[in-house]
Amino acid sequence: MTEGTTSAAADGADTLTRLEQEGEIAADYLEGLLDIADLDGDIDMDVEADRAAVSIISDAGGRDLQKLVGRDGEVLEALQELTRLAVHRETGDRSRLMLDIGGYRAKKRAELSELGAKAAAEVKNTGESVKLAPMTPFERKVVHDAVKAAGLRSESEGEEPQRFVVVLPA
């Protein structure tokens, strides 16, 4: 094995360790939050696509956790930012951690992937670009990935919070 290969493997292990540390810090922060709010939930940690992923899952049907998702995921987005700040405070590094609560983000990802695929199919059929409704950065990323998987390209246009995806013909 060459020295460069060993270094690359070590860098990968260091990144994994750092992301696992982010997940641990986030889990501790979220456990405290659940205790304060007197809500039940189990915390699951993983590393997905070079970022820490933390999920709060319910063992009691998930009604209480719905409060932490809010309308259109607004509370979830705010909690994700607060959790990222808690990780930043501990590590000094900016976090790209993803938070899911009660499977909301996973379900939303599936819906958005379908939306992106349908928009791509429409563009292929008509040859005309398609503009979608304004979305959050997470939502736009999922749609961009689905459009790319369908063999087309897309761009984001507009200013937050009215930024939207445009699917373009090949």
Salt bridges, closest charged atoms under 4 A:
GLU22 OE2 - ARG18 NH1 3.19
ASP72 OD2 - ARG71 NE 3.99
GLU74 OE2 - ARG71 NH2 3.43
GLU77 OE2 - ARG105 NH1 3.13
GLU81 OE2 - ARG84 NH1 3.10
GLU90 OE2 - ARG89 NH2 3.89
GLU114 OE2 - LYS118 NZ 3.17
GLU139 OE2 - LYS108 NZ 3.65
ASP145 OD2 - LYS141 NZ 2.84
GLU155 OE2 - ARG153 NH1 3.39
GLU160 OE2 - ARG140 NH2 2.76
